[in-house]
Amino acid sequence: MKRFDIKEITGVIPAMISVFDENEEVDVQKTEHLVDFLLEQNVGGFYLTGSTGEGFLMTGEERKLVVETVVRRVNGRKPVIVHVGDIGTKKSIDLAKHAYKVGADAISSVPPFYWKFSEQDIYNYYKDIAEATPLPMIVYNVPLAGLMGTDLLVKLSQHENIKGLKFTGKDHDQMSHLKDLLGEDFMIYSGCDEMAFSGLSVGTDGIIGSFYNVMPELFIGIDETVKAGELAKGVRLQKIGTEIIFAALKYDYIALMRNMLSWQGVDAGYSRRPFTNYKDCELDAFKEALLKIKEKYEVTEVAFLNKVSK
């Protein structure tokens, strides 16, 4: 099976949700169906078992099952990044080695969290994982786990196997500065869905995010407008996406995205507790907000909106 070079991992990359059945077990068949749906949308790749993928609600063996299922189904057609982050280095190395064994193209991780680790602790964490396999490591800078400063990120970038950064902060001036500072060969991915246009505009190599599961066509459109220099079109698309996201953030959005997928004919199962799973009859206010957005922008670019009715 082909492995993609890190420079080939670009474009719109969904942080894929993990699909569970009503008993909260990994649903392999429905996972495969979601992969098929996203491949049909021509996404740029897959980012697995991260925050959106409820990775921290799964055992290591369950995370491995999701990775095996997706890698097998993708079958080398698109690159697969596996988030291996956990609270301990040993656990993360085990997940990294598994990702390499089954054919993933890159690994990624949040920094160690919960305890207040020093910068040296964080550097050692990434160094140890990066040296455990030949796969390129993508560092994940995210507020939920604690944002790392520029000096630490520069130090990490100097490790031969640390090849990229997923940047989910909103200070895109820093992200642009890092891209200039670290050079063309160091990949930077914008991780804030509601700022995808901004991230792409300042020169990032791709975008990785949650809502690309449910409206990948919108964000692929943003990517295309930036590349074509059609900035007004890109701004409009981003405004549509942002308003949909803000409406969704009033709910447990990871669970809510399953409803949004079901409106497109994709059964994405359930989220794990303590997330709330919604019945469609509980989403009247959300649907009303979506219809207002559709009318306001005369939206035709978002497939699931065409399925929404009061």
Phi, psi and chi 1 to 4 in degrees:
 res  aa     phi    psi   chi1   chi2   chi3   chi4
   1 MET       -  135.1 -177.3 -173.8  -61.0      -
   2 LYS   -64.0  138.0  171.1 -172.6  175.7  179.8
   3 ARG  -105.4  134.5  -76.3 -163.4 -161.5  -90.6
   4 PHE   -81.4  139.8  -72.4   83.6      -      -
   5 ASP   -70.8  150.9 -177.1   81.5      -      -
   6 ILE   -56.9  -32.3 -173.5   71.2      -      -
   7 LYS   -69.3  -15.4  -65.4  -69.1  -72.5 -177.4
   8 GLU   -90.2   -5.2  -62.1  177.8  -78.9      -
   9 ILE   -92.0   93.2  -55.7  178.0      -      -
  10 THR  -140.3  178.9   61.4      -      -      -
  11 GLY    84.0 -152.5      -      -      -      -
  12 VAL   -95.2  113.7  178.6      -      -      -
  13 ILE  -120.1  107.7  -58.0  170.2      -      -
  14 PRO   -65.7  134.1  -18.4   31.2      -      -
  15 ALA   -78.9   92.3      -      -      -      -
  16 MET   -66.5  135.5 -174.4  174.7  147.1      -
  17 ILE   -69.1  150.1   61.6  175.0      -      -
  18 SER   -93.6  137.5  -62.2      -      -      -
  19 VAL  -101.1  122.6 -175.6      -      -      -
  20 PHE  -116.7  152.4  -54.8  103.0      -      -
  21 ASP   -87.0 -175.4   64.1   20.4      -      -
  22 GLU   -65.4  -16.3   61.7  -88.8   22.6      -
  23 ASN   -98.2   10.6  -63.0  -47.1      -      -
  24 GLU    68.8   25.4  -60.0 -171.0   29.5      -
  25 GLU   -97.9  150.7  -58.3  -63.4  -30.6      -
  26 VAL   -59.9  127.4  173.9      -      -      -
  27 ASP  -101.9  101.6 -167.3  -45.4      -      -
  28 VAL   -64.8  -45.5  169.8      -      -      -
  29 GLN   -63.5  -44.7 -174.2  176.3   41.8      -
  30 LYS   -70.9  -29.8  -70.4  177.1 -178.0  175.6
  31 THR   -61.4  -44.5  -61.0      -      -      -
  32 GLU   -61.5  -39.2  -68.5  174.0  -21.3      -
  33 HIS   -65.7  -38.4  -69.2  166.5      -      -
  34 LEU   -65.7  -41.7  178.0   55.8      -      -
  35 VAL   -58.0  -45.6  169.8      -      -      -
  36 ASP   -59.7  -43.6  -68.5  -16.4      -      -
  37 PHE   -59.3  -46.0  168.3   75.5      -      -
  38 LEU   -70.1  -34.6  -67.3  171.5      -      -
  39 LEU   -64.0  -39.3  -74.7  170.4      -      -
  40 GLU   -62.9  -28.0  -71.3  169.0    3.4      -
  41 GLN   -82.3   -5.3  -53.6  -57.4  -50.4      -
  42 ASN    61.6   45.7 -162.1   30.8      -      -
  43 VAL   -66.1  164.0  -63.3      -      -      -
  44 GLY   -80.2  -18.3      -      -      -      -
  45 GLY   170.6 -166.9      -      -      -      -
  46 PHE  -134.6  137.9  -64.5   80.2      -      -
  47 TYR  -119.6  116.7 -172.8   96.6      -      -
  48 LEU  -109.9  150.4  -52.5 -179.3      -      -
  49 THR    53.6   36.2   59.4      -      -      -
  50 GLY   -91.7 -152.0      -      -      -      -
  51 SER   -63.4  -48.1  -54.5      -      -      -
  52 THR   -64.6  -32.0  -54.3      -      -      -
  53 GLY   -80.4    8.5      -      -      -      -
  54 GLU    54.7   34.7  -59.9 -179.6   39.1      -
  55 GLY   -58.1  -35.7      -      -      -      -
  56 PHE   -78.4   -4.9  -63.5  119.6      -      -
  57 LEU   -97.1    3.7  -59.7 -175.9      -      -
  58 MET  -115.2  154.9  -73.8 -170.2  -85.4      -
  59 THR   -74.6  165.7   66.4      -      -      -
  60 GLY   -59.0  -40.5      -      -      -      -
  61 GLU   -66.2  -36.4  -67.2  -52.4  -52.1      -
  62 GLU   -67.8  -41.0  -71.3  169.5  -29.6      -
  63 ARG   -60.6  -41.0  -69.4  171.0   72.2  165.9
  64 LYS   -63.7  -37.8  -69.2  175.6 -176.8  178.9
  65 LEU   -64.0  -42.9  175.9   57.3      -      -
  66 VAL   -60.6  -46.4  170.5      -      -      -
  67 VAL   -62.2  -46.5  171.3      -      -      -
  68 GLU   -59.4  -42.8  -70.0  167.1    9.5      -
  69 THR   -63.8  -46.7  -58.7      -      -      -
  70 VAL   -69.8  -45.3  175.6      -      -      -
  71 VAL   -59.9  -42.6  170.2      -      -      -
  72 ARG   -63.5  -43.0 -178.5  177.3   62.2 -112.4
  73 ARG   -71.5  -39.8 -165.2   69.2  170.7 -173.1
  74 VAL   -65.1  -39.7  170.8      -      -      -
  75 ASN    53.9   44.5 -166.2   28.3      -      -
  76 GLY    78.4    4.5      -      -      -      -
  77 ARG   -77.7  -28.4  -71.8  173.4  -76.3  180.0
  78 LYS  -141.9  155.3  -62.5  -73.2 -177.1  178.0
  79 PRO   -70.6  148.9   21.3  -30.1      -      -
  80 VAL  -123.9  123.1  175.3      -      -      -
  81 ILE  -105.1  132.3  -53.5  165.3      -      -
  82 VAL  -111.0  121.6  177.7      -      -      -
  83 HIS   -77.5  120.2  175.6  -98.7      -      -
  84 VAL  -111.5    8.9  -60.5      -      -      -
  85 GLY   -61.7  139.5      -      -      -      -
  86 ASP  -154.4 -178.9 -148.4  -52.3      -      -
  87 ILE   -83.2   -8.9 -156.0  163.6      -      -
  88 GLY  -133.4  142.4      -      -      -      -
  89 THR   -61.1  -42.3  -55.2      -      -      -
  90 LYS   -59.5  -42.5 -176.0  176.4 -179.7  179.7
  91 LYS   -65.1  -40.7  -63.9  165.2   75.7  176.3
  92 SER   -67.9  -38.7  -65.1      -      -      -
  93 ILE   -63.1  -39.8  -73.6  174.8      -      -
  94 ASP   -60.5  -43.4  178.2   58.1      -      -
  95 LEU   -67.5  -37.3  -66.9  168.9      -      -
  96 ALA   -64.7  -44.5      -      -      -      -
  97 LYS   -63.6  -37.7  -72.8 -178.4  174.4  178.6
  98 HIS   -65.2  -43.9  174.6  -94.6      -      -
  99 ALA   -57.7  -43.2      -      -      -      -
 100 TYR   -64.7  -44.1  175.4   64.7      -      -
 101 LYS   -60.6  -39.6  178.0 -177.9  176.7 -178.5
 102 VAL   -89.2   -5.5  -58.9      -      -      -
 103 GLY   109.1   17.5      -      -      -      -
 104 ALA   -67.6  163.8      -      -      -      -
 105 ASP  -101.6  -22.3  -59.4  -77.4      -      -
 106 ALA  -160.5  162.0      -      -      -      -
 107 ILE  -123.0  160.7   53.5  174.5      -      -
 108 SER  -148.1  159.3 -179.5      -      -      -
 109 SER  -160.2  142.8  177.6      -      -      -
 110 VAL   -69.0  160.7  -64.4      -      -      -
 111 PRO   -69.7  161.0   25.1  -33.9      -      -
 112 PRO   -61.1  144.4   22.0  -31.8      -      -
 113 PHE  -135.3 -175.2   54.8   92.8      -      -
 114 TYR    78.4  -63.6 -175.7   74.1      -      -
 115 TRP   -79.7  157.2  -72.1  -76.0      -      -
 116 LYS   -86.2   90.4 -172.4  172.2  176.9   57.9
 117 PHE   -80.2  148.0  -67.0  102.3      -      -
 118 SER   -75.9  166.3   70.4      -      -      -
 119 GLU   -60.6  -36.0  -75.7 -161.6   -4.3      -
 120 GLN   -67.2  -39.5 -171.0   61.5   46.1      -
 121 ASP   -58.5  -45.2  -67.5  -26.8      -      -
 122 ILE   -65.9  -42.7  -63.7  169.5      -      -
 123 TYR   -60.1  -45.4  176.8   80.8      -      -
 124 ASN   -63.6  -36.6  -69.9  -19.7      -      -
 125 TYR   -58.3  -52.8  169.8   82.9      -      -
 126 TYR   -65.6  -40.9  -79.7  115.1      -      -
 127 LYS   -59.6  -46.3  176.4  178.9  179.1  -69.6
 128 ASP   -63.4  -41.9  -70.0  -17.7      -      -
 129 ILE   -70.1  -43.0  -59.5  168.6      -      -
 130 ALA   -61.8  -30.4      -      -      -      -
 131 GLU   -89.3   -1.5  -67.2  176.5   -5.6      -
 132 ALA   -83.3  -20.6      -      -      -      -
 133 THR  -144.4  166.2   81.5      -      -      -
 134 PRO   -78.2   -4.8  -13.4   28.5      -      -
 135 LEU   -68.8  143.4  -66.4  177.0      -      -
 136 PRO   -67.9  140.6   23.4  -32.3      -      -
 137 MET   -99.1  133.9  160.9   66.1   79.2      -
 138 ILE  -111.2  110.7  -61.0  169.7      -      -
 139 VAL   -67.9  146.3  173.1      -      -      -
 140 TYR  -119.8  106.6 -173.1    1.4      -      -
 141 ASN   -94.6  108.2 -145.0   20.6      -      -
 142 VAL  -141.2  135.5   58.3      -      -      -
 143 PRO   -56.7  -34.9  -27.2   35.5      -      -
 144 LEU   -58.6  -32.1  -76.1  171.0      -      -
 145 ALA  -103.5   -5.1      -      -      -      -
 146 GLY   103.1  115.9      -      -      -      -
 147 LEU   -71.5  138.5  -69.0  172.2      -      -
 148 MET   -92.7  147.0  -66.0  170.6  -82.1      -
 149 GLY   -79.6  168.5      -      -      -      -
 150 THR   -59.7  -42.9  -60.7      -      -      -
 151 ASP   -60.9  -41.7  -70.0  -14.5      -      -
 152 LEU   -68.2  -40.5  177.3   55.8      -      -
 153 LEU   -64.0  -39.5  -67.9  171.9      -      -
 154 VAL   -63.6  -43.3  170.2      -      -      -
 155 LYS   -61.4  -43.0 -177.0  179.0  178.4 -178.6
 156 LEU   -63.0  -39.3  -73.9  166.1      -      -
 157 SER   -64.2  -19.3   74.5      -      -      -
 158 GLN   -81.3   -9.7  -66.8  167.2   -7.2      -
 159 HIS   -74.1  135.6 -171.0  -76.3      -      -
 160 GLU   -62.8  -22.0   62.7 -179.8    0.3      -
 161 ASN  -108.8    3.4 -139.8   27.5      -      -
 162 ILE   -97.5  111.6  -63.5  177.0      -      -
 163 LYS  -116.0   -4.0  -59.1  -68.6 -170.7 -179.9
 164 GLY  -164.6  172.1      -      -      -      -
 165 LEU  -140.2  127.5  168.5   68.0      -      -
 166 LYS   -95.8  116.9 -178.2 -174.9  177.1 -164.3
 167 PHE  -111.6  108.2 -173.0  101.7      -      -
 168 THR  -105.2    8.4  -54.7      -      -      -
 169 GLY   -73.4  164.8      -      -      -      -
 170 LYS  -101.3   -2.3  -65.9 -173.3  176.5 -178.3
 171 ASP   -87.0   81.7   43.8  -12.0      -      -
 172 HIS   -71.5  -13.4  -78.1 -168.5      -      -
 173 ASP   -64.3  -37.5   55.3  -22.9      -      -
 174 GLN   -67.8  -40.1 -176.2 -169.1   11.0      -
 175 MET   -63.8  -42.6 -174.5  165.9   61.9      -
 176 SER   -64.1  -41.1  177.2      -      -      -
 177 HIS   -61.6  -42.8  172.7   63.7      -      -
 178 LEU   -63.1  -39.5  -75.9  167.0      -      -
 179 LYS   -61.8  -43.8 -175.7   62.6 -176.7  174.2
 180 ASP   -65.9  -40.4  -68.3  -21.9      -      -
 181 LEU   -69.7  -40.4 -174.6   65.2      -      -
 182 LEU   -91.8  -16.1  -58.0  178.4      -      -
 183 GLY    95.0  166.8      -      -      -      -
 184 GLU   -63.6  -30.0  -73.4  -59.6  -48.5      -
 185 ASP   -79.2  -13.9  -69.6  -23.0      -      -
 186 PHE   -95.7  117.7 -168.5   84.9      -      -
 187 MET   -82.1  135.9  -54.3  -66.3  -80.3      -
 188 ILE  -126.0  128.8  -64.5 -173.6      -      -
 189 TYR  -116.1  128.9  -55.6   93.0      -      -
 190 SER   -78.2  130.7  178.0      -      -      -
 191 GLY  -113.6    9.6      -      -      -      -
 192 CYS  -105.7  107.7 -173.0      -      -      -
 193 ASP   -55.9  -41.9  -61.6   18.8      -      -
 194 GLU   -76.4    0.3   56.4  -90.2   38.5      -
 195 MET  -127.9   28.5  -63.1 -176.4   71.6      -
 196 ALA   -60.2  -44.7      -      -      -      -
 197 PHE   -59.8  -44.4  175.1   81.3      -      -
 198 SER   -61.3  -46.4  170.5      -      -      -
 199 GLY   -59.9  -46.4      -      -      -      -
 200 LEU   -66.5  -35.6  -69.5  166.0      -      -
 201 SER   -67.2  -29.0  -63.6      -      -      -
 202 VAL   -92.0    9.3  -61.4      -      -      -
 203 GLY    99.9   18.1      -      -      -      -
 204 THR   -69.6  163.9   58.2      -      -      -
 205 ASP   -88.8  -11.7  -61.5  -73.4      -      -
 206 GLY   176.2  178.3      -      -      -      -
 207 ILE  -130.1  137.0   51.7  177.0      -      -
 208 ILE  -124.0  122.7  -58.2  172.6      -      -
 209 GLY  -164.4  171.0      -      -      -      -
 210 SER   -72.0  -50.5  -54.1      -      -      -
 211 PHE   -75.9   -1.4  -74.6   87.9      -      -
 212 TYR   -72.7  -11.5  -46.5  158.3      -      -
 213 ASN   -65.9  -38.2  -76.9  -82.3      -      -
 214 VAL  -107.2  -22.8  -62.5      -      -      -
 215 MET  -140.7   56.2   44.4 -177.2  174.3      -
 216 PRO   -59.8  -32.6   22.3  -34.0      -      -
 217 GLU   -62.2  -33.8   69.2  -79.1    6.5      -
 218 LEU   -65.6  -44.8  177.3   74.8      -      -
 219 PHE   -77.8  -29.5  -69.3   94.6      -      -
 220 ILE   -63.0  -38.3  -70.2  170.6      -      -
 221 GLY   -62.1  -40.7      -      -      -      -
 222 ILE   -62.3  -45.4  -68.8  172.4      -      -
 223 ASP   -58.1  -43.6 -171.1   27.4      -      -
 224 GLU   -67.5  -38.1  -69.3  172.5  -13.7      -
 225 THR   -67.5  -37.2   61.3      -      -      -
 226 VAL   -64.3  -45.1  172.0      -      -      -
 227 LYS   -63.1  -33.4  -71.5  174.1  179.9  174.1
 228 ALA   -87.3   -4.9      -      -      -      -
 229 GLY    73.4   19.2      -      -      -      -
 230 GLU   -93.2   71.3  -61.9  173.9  -29.1      -
 231 LEU   -66.5  -37.9  -58.3 -172.5      -      -
 232 ALA   -61.8  -40.2      -      -      -      -
 233 LYS   -65.0  -40.5  -69.9 -177.7  179.8  179.1
 234 GLY   -64.4  -40.9      -      -      -      -
 235 VAL   -62.0  -43.9  169.2      -      -      -
 236 ARG   -59.8  -46.8  174.2 -178.5  170.3  -85.2
 237 LEU   -62.5  -40.6  -67.8  176.2      -      -
 238 GLN   -65.0  -39.1 -177.3   64.5   73.5      -
 239 LYS   -61.3  -40.7  -74.5 -178.3  176.6  179.7
 240 ILE   -61.9  -50.0  -66.6  167.4      -      -
 241 GLY   -60.1  -43.5      -      -      -      -
 242 THR   -64.5  -42.1  -61.7      -      -      -
 243 GLU   -66.3  -36.9  -69.0 -155.5   26.0      -
 244 ILE   -64.3  -43.2  -67.9  171.0      -      -
 245 ILE   -63.1  -45.7  -68.8  166.8      -      -
 246 PHE   -61.8  -36.7  -76.8  172.8      -      -
 247 ALA   -65.6  -38.2      -      -      -      -
 248 ALA   -72.1  -30.9      -      -      -      -
 249 LEU   -69.8   -5.8  -69.3  179.4      -      -
 250 LYS   -77.4   -6.3  -64.4  177.0 -178.9  178.5
 251 TYR  -122.0  176.9  -58.8   80.5      -      -
 252 ASP   -73.1   94.0  -74.8   -8.1      -      -
 253 TYR   -66.2  -28.7   70.7   91.4      -      -
 254 ILE   -65.0  -40.2  -65.8  173.0      -      -
 255 ALA   -71.5  -40.1      -      -      -      -
 256 LEU   -60.8  -34.4 -179.6   65.8      -      -
 257 MET   -61.1  -24.4  -73.5 -166.3  -67.2      -
 258 ARG   -67.3  -38.1  -58.2  173.3 -166.6  -81.6
 259 ASN   -64.9  -42.3  -61.3   79.8      -      -
 260 MET   -63.3  -35.2  -62.2  162.0   79.9      -
 261 LEU   -71.5  -37.7  -78.4  163.5      -      -
 262 SER   -63.3  -30.7   72.9      -      -      -
 263 TRP   -67.0  -16.4  -60.0  -20.3      -      -
 264 GLN  -102.5   10.0  -59.7  177.8   70.7      -
 265 GLY    85.3   14.0      -      -      -      -
 266 VAL  -110.4  116.8 -179.5      -      -      -
 267 ASP   -85.6  102.3 -174.2  -13.7      -      -
 268 ALA   -99.8   18.3      -      -      -      -
 269 GLY    66.4 -137.7      -      -      -      -
 270 TYR  -128.3  159.2  -60.3   80.1      -      -
 271 SER   -90.4  162.1  -80.8      -      -      -
 272 ARG   -87.2  147.0  -81.9 -167.7  161.7  171.0
 273 ARG   -61.2  146.0  -67.6  171.9  -65.5  172.5
 274 PRO   -88.0    8.3   30.7  -35.5      -      -
 275 PHE   -62.0  146.3  -72.9  118.4      -      -
 276 THR   -88.8  132.5  -63.5      -      -      -
 277 ASN   -98.8  134.9  -71.7  -72.9      -      -
 278 TYR  -106.0  138.8  -59.3  100.8      -      -
 279 LYS   -84.1  148.8  -62.2  176.4 -178.7  177.7
 280 ASP   -57.0  -31.9  -91.7    5.4      -      -
 281 CYS   -68.7  -12.5   61.7      -      -      -
 282 GLU   -91.7    1.8  -61.3  174.5  -60.5      -
 283 LEU  -115.0   24.8  -61.5  176.5      -      -
 284 ASP   -60.9  -41.5  -71.5  -13.3      -      -
 285 ALA   -65.8  -38.9      -      -      -      -
 286 PHE   -65.2  -44.8  179.4   57.0      -      -
 287 LYS   -61.9  -39.6  -68.6  178.2 -178.4  178.6
 288 GLU   -63.1  -40.6 -175.9  174.8  -16.5      -
 289 ALA   -64.0  -39.4      -      -      -      -
 290 LEU   -65.2  -41.9  -67.2  176.0      -      -
 291 LEU   -64.5  -35.1  -70.2  171.4      -      -
 292 LYS   -66.5  -39.7  -72.4  179.8  179.6  177.7
 293 ILE   -65.0  -43.5  -65.7  166.9      -      -
 294 LYS   -59.4  -43.1 -177.1  178.7  179.4 -178.4
 295 GLU   -70.5  -42.4 -179.3  179.8    1.0      -
 296 LYS   -58.3  -44.2  177.2  179.9  177.6  179.6
 297 TYR  -103.8    3.3  -67.7  100.6      -      -
 298 GLU    51.0   54.5  -60.4  179.6  -10.2      -
 299 VAL   -74.6  128.8 -178.2      -      -      -
 300 THR  -124.8   -7.2   59.3      -      -      -
 301 GLU   -86.3   -8.5  -60.3   90.7  -15.4      -
 302 VAL  -114.3  110.8 -177.2      -      -      -
 303 ALA   -60.1  -43.2      -      -      -      -
 304 PHE   -69.6  -25.0   84.1   85.4      -      -
 305 LEU   -63.8  -28.2  -79.7 -177.8      -      -
 306 ASN   -70.0  -12.0  -64.6  -34.7      -      -
 307 LYS   -99.7   -3.6  -50.3  -67.3 -177.4  179.8
 308 VAL   -88.8  131.3  176.8      -      -      -
 309 SER  -144.1  159.9   58.5      -      -      -
 310 LYS   -69.6      -  -67.4 -177.9 -179.6  179.2
